[in-house]
Amino acid sequence: MKTLLLTAVAALALTMSPVEAAAKKPATVIHVVTIKWKAGTTPEQIAAALKGAETVSNSYKGIERVWTKALKVQGAGYTHAIVMEFKDEKALKDYTDSPAQKEWYKIYLPLREQSTTHDITN
């Protein structure tokens, strides 16, 4: 079944012209954060920080989607990841030091030992 699915996807990809493929590239920015929590951080505190990340888009409209359920996180001590999809590079830039970010940081920063951030777009 897996081979059949991969074959179908490959065949579809080959039928698309480079112009069609380029036209389908999103302009959004994916903001990926991997997190190492401070020693002693409880599961309840982690849940509150992740919930804060999920709801920050209620007060900042430049965020289109948020993911907080990490299936795999690499790096010693890193246990969670957050992904935020911003509508464009300006929305990401404007989010920095915004009231929405500052409010979420009140919950998140006291618990975070270390994090890595990657911003990706087309």
Secondary structure, DSSP 8 states (H G I E B T S, - for coil): -HHHHHHHHHHHHHHS-HHHHHHT----EEEEEEEEE-TT--HHHHHHHHHHHHHGGGT-TTEEEEE---S---STT--EEEEEEESSHHHHHHHTT-HHHHHHHHHHTTTEEEEEEEEE--
